[in-house]
Amino acid sequence: MSKIPVVMTIAGSDSGGGAGIGADIKTISSLGLHGTCAITSVTSQNTTGVLSAYDIPCEVIRNQIDAVCEDMNIIWAKSGMLSSSDIIATVAEMVKKYDLKLVVDPVMAAEAGGDLLRKDAITTLKQKLLPLSEVVTPNINEANILAGMQITNIEEAKEAAKLISQTGVKIVIVTGGHLDASDIIYDSETDMYTIIPGNFVKGGTHGSGCTYSSALAAALAQGYKIDDAAKKAKDFVVEAIKGSMPVGNGVGPVNQLSHVLKNSERYTVLQDLKNGVDILVQSNHFTRLIPEVGCNIAMALPSAASTSEVAAVTGRIVKLKGTAQVVGEIDFGASSHVARIILTAMKHTPTSRASMNIRHSQHLVNICKEVGLSTSSFTREDEPKDTHTMDWGTSDAIDKHGAVPDIIYDKGGIGKEAMIRIMGNSATEVASTAVKISEIYASLKDQN
């Protein structure tokens, strides 16, 4: 049986779940590989700092690495918290034994505060482990200590990387989270530098160093070259910071599953929107509700803050030869009009994530009321200057009702067709409501 690549993390645990092996395994798994571990220390830690740390006996660390490496295809590994000279020497011994390609995250302190590496162990790290390693990923503070200098700009970071490489490590990546968000890669074999620019983003950063180094190891295990792997790891960390959750009273942990959840949410929205469109197109009566300008249906991501995070039909749904026809595809950023309605509604009720427009008539408004749908309206003539109609109108209708109603309508204006907007939690819900209205409307028309 062929063995798939497996990545090992050799690091400490974080009882707060923000850093250490927990962060590493979540990262490795979310990038599509199997993560294994050898625990070096058990920390009592939360978002405000490290309360205590218990070092695992070196023999137990050896046993963990032996157990994994004798059974699984471990080529790439990463190290994190190695708190003592004895632990560092033990890991170096095991790296030699199994010829592991190692990414070293030279963890010296927790993001929330607290030393994790004894001062006397730094020499051991430089003399015994770095010469065996492929990559080391110090942040600015760690690079200061490893290089014996103070870094205040990119040129000094490049100088420090070159000094650190004299330990024998092949690649030095000075991460720029404490400088200008740019990462500096130095390849000691080619004497070449690569700078990966970046921007600071809002969010918790606890565990960002662990996450970066494990993402880098995972990318290298997947066959990426160092520059591409470093870019992939940086992008991963940025998304993890942006998706962080405030779970404690201190520095919030990064969210390694952020990109997985985001992709899942995007798929769910697109699938629900497709189902909603199908409901409309397959209806025998929905065409009666299509306005002259056509209609659109849209649905937003749960945390949507811009129209690019709202999916809709790129064109419109129009009436053609007595049937509803979809012009265009379903994609994010496809709507400004309906998307603005949803984004405004979500500010009042976050679950109100879908909407569509249908033609207006008093008869249709009455049907909506008769079937128990709550309604509210706005008047275009009342719109203040320098506002967007859909932002203001939706907000005005919500304020009048005291909540997001099921139906928001207006009677139009000069050059503007009167319109009804159906609001809901999902595209399928909105589409089903539209079909229900159309069926009642059709039956009443047929009776007359």
C-alpha positions in Angstrom: 0.0 0.0 0.0 1.4 3.4 -1.0 1.6 5.9 1.8 0.3 9.5 1.5 2.4 12.4 2.8 2.0 13.0 6.5 3.3 16.0 8.4 4.5 15.9 12.0 4.4 18.7 14.5 6.9 18.5 17.3 5.7 21.2 19.7 4.0 22.1 23.0 0.3 22.1 23.7 -1.8 25.1 24.4 -4.7 24.5 26.8 -6.5 27.5 25.3 -6.5 26.0 21.9 -4.9 28.9 20.1 -1.4 27.9 19.4 0.9 24.8 19.6 0.0 21.4 18.4 -3.7 22.3 18.3 -3.1 25.1 15.9 -0.6 22.9 13.9 -2.9 20.0 13.4 -5.9 22.1 12.5 -3.7 23.9 9.9 -2.3 20.7 8.4 -5.7 19.0 8.2 -7.4 22.0 6.6 -4.8 22.0 3.9 -5.6 18.5 3.0 -2.9 16.5 4.8 -2.9 14.2 7.8 -1.3 15.8 10.9 0.6 13.9 13.6 2.4 15.2 16.7 5.0 14.7 19.3 4.2 16.8 22.4 7.2 18.4 24.0 5.6 20.4 26.7 2.1 20.9 28.2 1.3 24.5 28.9 -1.4 25.9 31.1 -2.2 28.8 28.8 -5.1 31.0 27.7 -5.5 34.2 25.7 -4.0 36.4 28.5 -0.7 34.4 28.9 1.1 31.3 30.1 0.4 30.2 33.7 2.8 27.3 33.7 4.5 24.7 31.5 5.4 21.1 32.1 8.2 19.6 29.9 7.6 16.0 28.7 10.5 13.7 29.5 12.9 13.3 26.5 12.3 9.5 26.4 8.6 10.1 25.9 9.3 12.6 23.1 11.6 10.0 21.4 8.8 7.3 21.8 6.2 9.6 20.2 8.4 10.3 17.2 9.5 6.7 16.8 5.8 5.6 16.9 4.8 7.9 14.1 7.9 7.7 11.9 8.1 3.9 12.0 4.5 3.6 10.8 3.8 6.6 8.6 5.4 8.4 5.7 6.9 11.4 7.5 9.1 13.5 5.3 8.3 17.0 6.4 8.0 18.0 10.1 7.9 21.3 11.9 9.1 22.1 15.4 7.5 24.6 17.7 8.0 25.0 21.5 11.3 23.3 22.4 11.8 24.7 25.9 15.1 23.3 27.0 18.6 22.3 25.7 17.8 18.6 26.4 14.5 18.7 24.4 16.3 20.5 21.5 19.1 17.9 21.5 16.5 15.1 21.6 14.6 16.5 18.6 17.9 17.0 16.7 18.7 13.4 17.4 15.4 12.2 16.0 15.6 14.5 12.9 18.9 12.8 12.1 17.5 9.3 12.8 14.6 9.7 10.4 16.2 12.1 7.9 13.3 14.5 8.4 13.0 17.8 6.5 12.3 20.2 9.3 10.7 23.7 9.5 11.8 25.3 12.7 9.5 27.8 14.3 11.9 29.1 17.0 9.2 29.8 19.6 10.5 31.9 22.4 7.4 33.6 23.9 3.7 33.2 23.7 1.8 35.9 21.7 -0.2 36.7 24.9 2.9 36.8 27.1 5.2 34.3 28.8 8.6 32.8 28.0 8.6 29.4 26.3 12.3 28.9 25.6 15.0 29.1 28.3 17.8 31.5 27.5 20.5 28.8 27.8 18.7 26.7 25.1 19.1 29.3 22.4 22.7 28.3 21.8 21.7 24.6 21.6 19.0 25.6 19.0 21.6 27.4 16.9 24.3 24.7 17.2 22.4 21.4 17.1 19.0 21.9 15.4 19.3 24.7 12.9 22.2 23.0 11.0 19.9 20.0 10.4 16.9 22.1 9.3 15.6 23.1 5.9 13.8 26.3 7.0 13.6 28.5 10.1 10.7 31.1 10.5 11.6 33.6 13.2 9.5 36.7 13.7 11.3 40.0 14.2 11.8 39.6 17.9 13.1 36.0 17.5 15.3 37.1 14.6 16.8 39.8 16.8 17.9 37.2 19.3 19.1 34.6 16.8 21.1 37.2 14.8 22.2 39.3 17.8 21.0 42.6 16.4 18.0 44.9 16.4 15.8 45.0 13.3 14.0 48.2 12.5 13.5 47.9 8.7 13.6 45.5 5.7 17.3 45.9 5.0 18.1 45.0 8.6 15.8 42.0 8.4 17.7 40.9 5.3 21.0 41.3 7.2 19.6 39.3 10.1 18.4 36.5 7.9 21.9 36.2 6.4 23.5 36.1 9.8 21.0 33.4 11.0 21.8 31.3 7.9 25.4 31.0 9.2 24.1 28.4 11.6 23.7 26.1 8.7 20.0 26.3 8.0 19.2 26.4 4.3 16.3 28.9 4.2 15.6 31.8 6.6 12.2 33.4 6.5 11.9 36.5 8.7 8.1 37.0 9.1 7.1 40.7 9.2 4.1 40.7 11.5 6.1 42.9 14.0 7.6 45.1 11.2 5.7 46.1 8.0 3.8 42.8 7.3 6.4 41.8 4.6 8.2 38.5 4.9 11.8 38.2 3.9 13.1 34.9 2.4 16.8 34.2 2.3 18.1 31.2 0.4 21.7 30.5 1.7 22.5 28.2 -1.1 21.8 30.8 -3.9 22.4 33.9 -1.7 19.1 35.3 -3.0 16.4 37.2 -1.2 12.7 37.2 -1.9 10.3 39.6 -0.3 6.7 38.7 0.0 4.8 42.0 0.7 1.8 42.0 2.9 -0.7 44.3 4.7 -1.9 44.2 8.3 -5.4 42.9 8.8 -7.7 43.2 11.8 -8.1 40.1 14.0 -6.6 38.0 16.7 -3.0 36.9 16.2 -2.5 34.3 18.9 -1.1 31.2 17.2 -0.1 33.0 14.0 3.5 31.9 14.1 2.6 28.2 14.7 0.0 28.4 12.0 2.4 29.9 9.5 5.2 27.4 10.1 2.8 24.4 9.9 1.1 25.8 6.8 4.6 26.2 5.3 5.5 22.6 6.2 2.3 21.3 4.7 2.8 23.2 1.4 6.4 21.9 1.1 5.1 18.4 1.8 2.7 18.9 -1.1 5.6 19.7 -3.4 5.5 23.6 -3.6 8.8 25.4 -4.0 9.8 27.5 -1.1 8.6 30.9 -2.5 5.2 29.5 -3.5 5.0 27.6 -0.2 5.8 30.8 1.8 3.2 32.8 -0.2 0.6 30.1 0.4 1.4 30.0 4.1 1.2 33.8 4.4 -2.2 33.9 2.6 -3.4 31.1 4.9 -2.4 33.0 8.0 -4.0 36.3 6.8 -7.3 34.5 6.3 -6.9 32.8 9.7 -6.4 36.2 11.4 -9.3 37.8 9.6 -11.5 34.9 10.7 -10.4 34.9 14.3 -12.9 34.7 17.1 -12.8 36.7 20.4 -13.0 33.7 22.7 -11.2 35.1 25.7 -10.2 38.3 27.5 -6.7 38.6 25.8 -5.2 38.2 22.4 -7.7 36.3 20.2 -6.6 33.1 18.5 -6.4 32.8 14.8 -9.0 30.6 13.1 -7.3 28.0 11.0 -10.6 26.7 9.6 -11.6 30.2 8.4 -10.9 29.5 4.7 -12.5 26.1 4.8 -15.6 27.5 6.4 -15.7 30.4 4.0 -15.4 28.1 1.0 -18.1 25.9 2.5 -20.4 28.9 3.0 -19.8 30.2 -0.5 -20.7 26.7 -1.9 -23.8 26.6 0.3 -25.0 30.0 -0.9 -24.4 29.2 -4.5 -26.2 25.9 -4.2 -29.2 27.5 -2.4 -29.4 30.2 -4.9 -29.3 27.7 -7.8 -32.2 25.8 -6.1 -34.1 29.1 -5.7 -33.6 29.9 -9.4 -34.8 26.4 -10.3 -37.9 26.9 -8.2 -38.8 30.1 -10.1 -38.0 28.7 -13.6 -40.0 25.5 -13.1 -43.1 27.4 -11.8 -46.0 27.6 -14.2 -47.1 31.0 -12.9 -44.0 32.9 -11.8 -43.8 34.7 -15.1 -46.8 36.8 -14.1 -44.6 38.4 -11.4 -41.6 39.4 -13.6 -41.3 43.2 -13.9 -40.5 44.9 -17.2 -36.9 45.4 -16.2 -36.6 41.7 -15.2 -36.0 40.4 -11.7 -33.1 39.1 -9.8 -32.7 36.9 -6.7 -29.7 37.2 -4.4 -28.3 35.6 -1.2 -25.4 36.8 1.0 -22.7 35.0 3.0 -23.5 35.0 6.7 -20.9 37.7 7.4 -21.3 39.7 4.2 -20.2 43.3 4.4 -20.0 44.2 0.7 -21.8 43.4 -2.6 -18.9 41.1 -3.6 -20.1 38.8 -0.8 -23.6 38.6 -2.2 -24.4 36.1 -4.9 -27.0 36.7 -7.6 -27.7 36.1 -11.3 -25.2 38.0 -13.4 -27.9 39.2 -15.8 -31.6 39.0 -15.0 -34.5 36.6 -14.9 -36.7 37.7 -17.8 -40.0 36.6 -19.4 -39.4 35.1 -22.8 -42.2 33.4 -24.9 -44.2 32.9 -21.8 -41.5 31.3 -19.7 -39.0 32.5 -17.1 -35.5 32.5 -18.6 -32.2 33.1 -16.7 -29.9 35.4 -18.5 -26.3 34.9 -17.2 -24.8 32.8 -14.5 -24.9 32.7 -10.7 -21.9 34.3 -9.1 -20.8 36.6 -6.3 -20.7 40.3 -6.9 -23.3 40.0 -9.7 -25.9 42.4 -8.1 -25.7 45.9 -6.7 -29.4 46.6 -6.5 -30.7 43.6 -4.7 -27.4 43.1 -2.8 -27.7 46.5 -1.2 -31.2 45.6 0.0 -29.9 42.5 1.7 -26.8 44.2 3.2 -29.0 46.9 4.7 -31.5 44.3 6.1 -28.6 42.3 7.6 -27.5 45.3 9.7 -30.9 45.0 11.4 -31.3 41.2 11.3 -28.2 39.2 10.3 -30.2 36.2 9.3 -32.1 38.2 6.6 -29.7 37.2 3.9 -31.9 36.8 0.8 -34.2 38.9 -1.4 -35.7 39.2 -4.8 -37.7 41.8 -6.7 -41.1 41.2 -8.4 -43.4 43.6 -10.2 -45.6 45.9 -8.1 -49.4 46.2 -8.1 -51.8 47.0 -5.2 -53.4 43.6 -6.0 -50.1 41.8 -5.3 -49.5 43.8 -2.2 -53.0 42.8 -0.9 -52.3 39.2 -1.7 -49.0 39.4 0.4 -51.0 40.8 3.3 -53.8 38.2 3.0 -51.4 35.3 3.2 -49.8 36.7 6.4 -46.7 38.3 5.0 -45.7 41.5 6.9 -45.3 44.5 4.6 -43.7 47.9 4.7 -42.9 50.6 2.1 -40.9 53.7 1.3 -41.6 56.6 -0.9 -38.9 57.7 -3.3 -40.0 61.4 -3.1 -38.9 61.3 0.6 -35.4 60.2 -0.2 -32.7 62.5 1.1 -30.0 63.8 -1.2 -26.7 62.0 -1.5 -28.1 58.6 -0.5 -28.5 55.4 -2.3 -32.1 54.5 -2.9 -31.9 50.9 -1.9 -29.8 51.7 1.3 -32.1 54.4 2.4 -35.4 52.9 1.2 -34.8 49.5 2.8 -33.7 51.1 6.1 -36.8 53.5 6.0 -39.2 50.6 5.5 -37.5 48.6 8.3 -37.7 51.5 10.7 -41.4 52.0 9.9 -42.1 48.3 10.6 -39.8 48.0 13.6 -38.1 44.9 12.0 -37.2 43.5 8.7 -40.6 42.8 7.0 -41.4 40.0 4.6 -42.2 42.5 1.9 -40.7 45.9 1.1 -42.4 47.8 -1.7 -42.4 51.3 -3.3 -44.7 52.8 -5.9 -41.9 54.0 -8.1 -41.0 57.5 -9.4 -39.9 59.3 -12.4 -38.1 56.8 -14.6 -38.3 54.2 -11.8 -40.6 51.2 -12.0 -42.7 50.4 -8.9 -41.4 47.2 -7.3 -42.0 44.7 -4.5 -39.0 43.0 -2.8 -39.5 39.7 -1.0 -37.2 39.3 2.0 -36.1 36.0 3.6 -33.4 33.9 5.2 -32.5 32.0 2.1 -32.9 32.1 -1.7 -35.1 29.0 -1.7 -37.4 30.5 1.0 -37.7 33.7 -1.1 -38.3 31.9 -4.3 -40.9 29.6 -2.7 -42.7 32.7 -1.4 -42.7 34.2 -4.9 -44.2 31.1 -6.4 -46.9 31.0 -3.7 -47.8 34.6 -4.4 -47.9 33.8 -8.2 -50.1 30.8 -7.7 -52.7 32.8 -5.7 -52.5 35.6 -8.2 -53.0 33.2 -11.1 -56.0 31.5 -9.4 -57.7 34.8 -8.7 -57.1 36.0 -12.3 -58.5 32.7 -13.7 -61.6 33.1 -11.5 -62.2 36.5 -13.0 
